Amino acid sequence: RVRNNVIQYLGTYYVYLIYTYSTSQITSAAGSMDYNVFWAPNNPSGYDRWAYNGTKTTLSTFKSAVSAHNNNTWEYNPEFLSNYDLHTYSQNLNNSGTPLAHVTEDFDGDTRSATTPDIGCDEYTLHAIDAGAYSVSAPKEGCGLGSSENLTIGIRNYGTSTINAATN
């Protein structure tokens, strides 16, 4: 069974995230696959990440081909803290898994939710109010800001509640 996993490939070489040789292989194997997140943002242009029965396809087409399975499988950035630190505070992964009776702890030894576990190897709780910078777009170089330079950053709500600048 492949459930509640994140499969990420950050290389630049062509890769299939799922590849099967026949439709019957999909229906038998896919029955044990669901609630997974796949991410391969650097796949060369024009190459799909999914293949079945010898046909390259998209995740949407793959899910349609095995409509009874993989309905809760997605393709998006898991937002790991780094390439080596698999902790995340992704709203997409939080409480999005399916309970597995035999998986009671995450990779840190934290107790897994018995009803809504997180997808991936880490169980975590999002804060209600949690704003943070996710990018710096200006200045592009240098670290000596003068009094007339602007600093441009992107701010994101990493929390579960709407942030109201007047009250939060």
N, C-alpha and C positions, 0 to 999 in steps of 0.2 A: 504494500500500500504506500502510495506517495501522496501524503496529505499535509497541509499546513507548512509547506516548505517555500523558501525563496531560492530560486536558481538564477544566479547572475553571472553574466559573462561580459567582462570589460575589455577584452581583446579586440583587435581590429580585423582579425581573420574571419572568414565566413564560417558561421556556426548554425546548426539546427538546435533549437531548444527541445523539440520533440521530433523524433524521426521513427516511423514505423514502416514496415515493408508491405503490410497488407491491411485491408479494412478489418478482417477478423482479428488481427493482432491488436488493433485499436480498441475494438469493442470489449475484448477480454481484459486487456491491460488498463484501458481507460476506466473500467469499472472500479479500479482501486486508486484512481488519480482524481483529485479534486482539491479545492481550497489551496491552490498554489499560486505563487506570483513568479513570473518570469521577467527577466530584464537583460537585454543585450543591445544597448543603445548604439554601439559602434559597428554593427553589422554593415558590410558594404552595401551601398545603394543598389536597389533592384533585387536583393536576395531576401526572400522570406525566411522566417525563423522556424517554420513548421513544415512538416512533410508527412504525408501518409499515402500509401498505395502508389508510391513513386511520383506523387504530385506535390509540388511546392505550393504552399498556401499561407494564409494569414491565420492568426489565432481565432478570429471570428468564424472563418470557414471551417477550421478544425473543430471548433465547438459545435457548429451546426451538423457536421458529419457524425458526431457522437453526441447527439443532443441529450441523451439521458445521462451524460457524464460531463464533467469539467465545466458545469454551469457557473461554478464559483471560482474559476481559475482566471487570472487577470495578467495583463502585461503592463507593469508600471515600475517606476523607480522605487526601490525599497528604502532609499535615503539612509543607508548605513552611515554611521559616524565617520568611518574611513574605509579604505579597502581592506584593512586588517581588523577593524573593530566592528563586529556585526550587530552592535546595539543600534537601535533605531527609535525614533519617536514619530514614526509615520502614522498619520491619521488613517491611511488606507489599510495598514496591516493590523492596527489595534482592534481587538475584539472581532476580527473577521474570519477566524478559523472555525474548525469544527471540533467538538470534543472527541478526544481519543482516550479511552479508559486506561490504556497502558502507558501514556505519556503524562506523568503527573508533575514533572519538574522541567524547567528550562535549562539552558547550558550554564547558568549561574547558580543553579540549585534553588531558584525561586519557584514557588508553587504555581502551576498552570491553572488557569480558570477552568472549572469543571463544566461551564456552560458556554462561554465565549472566549476561547483562547486566542492569542495573537498568532498571526501567520509568521513563521520564521522561528529562529532558535531562542528568541528572547521574549519573555513575558514582561510587559510594562504597563504603567498607568499614565495616561496623559493628564497634564494639569489643566484645569478649567481655563485659566488665564496664563498664556505663555507666548508672548511676542518676542521675536528675535530677528536679527539680521541674517539674510541668506546670501546676499551678494554685495559687492562693492563695485560700482560701475565707473566711478570717477573719484579721484584721479587714477589713471591707469598705472602710473609709475611714480617713484619717489616717495619719500616718507616725510619730507619737510613741508608741511602745509603753511602757507603764508596767510595773512589776515584776509586776503581777497579771493582765496580759492574756495570752491565749493566741494563738499564731500557728498557724493550721491550713493546711497545704499538702498537695497531692497529690503523691506520688512515683511515678515510673514507671521500669521497667527498659527502657532504650532499647537495651540490649546483646543479645547472642545467647546468653549463658549465664545460668543461674539464679543469682540473687544469694543468698548465705547470709550473714546478718548476723554469724554467729559466725566465719566464716573470711575474708570479703571485707572 
